[in-house]
Amino acid sequence: MVTSKRRIRVEWGQCDPADIVFYPQYFAWFDACTTHLFESVGFLPGRFFEEFGVKGFPLLEASAKFLVASGYGDDIDTESSVIDWGTKTFKIAHKFNRDGTPLLEGFETRIFVIAHPDDPARLKSVPVPPEVRKRLGG
């Protein structure tokens, strides 16, 4: 299993008036961490979609369990990895910590899609490309 790690500095504009990270910000960070995970194994966004002929891997489901609050100026260490593979889907676990203290556990389920052959304005799910599974530890 491949684990991607990165550090996020909490900015003032990411907090609510109580100086706590506004909860939707974590979901934006999940998305950024997913991109970072793919980049960590050589899948660059624009080239990736062209190489595999996919339109993307949109979100089907996301959840978060908030354990400890974060605020302005905190440095958050993240770890993201694929923990489950379906035929067309994959599930990513995100763990956020501050100085070793768990802050949040989150999950995303995503699906691979192409433009629908009969109507390019619609999307159609497709199997996860084998090379993606291989590089991400599936």
ABEGO torsion letter per residue (X at the ends): XBBBBBBBBBBAAABBAAGBBBAAAAAAAAAAAAAAAAAAAGBBAAAAAAAAGBAEBBBABBBBBBABBBBBGBBBBBBBBBABBBAABBBBBBBBBBGGBBABBBBBBBBBBBBBAABAABBBBBBBBAAAAAAAGX
